[in-house]
Amino acid sequence: EVISFAEANYEGVRLTHDDPVVVTLQVELFTMKRILIDSGSSADILYKHDFDQLRISADQLRPVKTPLVGFAREMVHPLGSIDLSVVVGMSPCQSQVQMT
C-alpha cells in the first residue's frame, strides 16, 4: 500500500528540501521507534543491538558478501540478511509486508 502524507503533515517543513522521515514500526511483534527513512539510501539496515533485542537466532541470517560503504566512505561488512515481518500503520489503515 502507498504511504502518503496529508497537507497538515507538511506544517513547518520547507518543501524545497528532501528531508528524511523518522517513523515507528512493528517489526516481528516488537515496536521499533526512531526508524530513519532516507529516500537516498538503497539499503534497509538493522543494527546488531536492535537485531539482538528481536531475539532472533543469528543462525537464521543468510550470508552477504557485498560490503556497505558508509557516509565517510568506510566499508562495513554486514553480518547477513534476513526477511522480517513489518507492520506499518494502525488498524484499520494497516499493512503488513516482508522486508529483507
Buried (B, 14 or more C-beta within 10 A) or exposed (E): EEEEEEEEEEEEEEEEEEEEEEEEBBBEEEEBEEBEEEEEEEEEEBEEEEBEEBEBEEEEBEEEEEEEEEEEEEEEEBEEEBEBEBBBBEEEEEEEEEEE
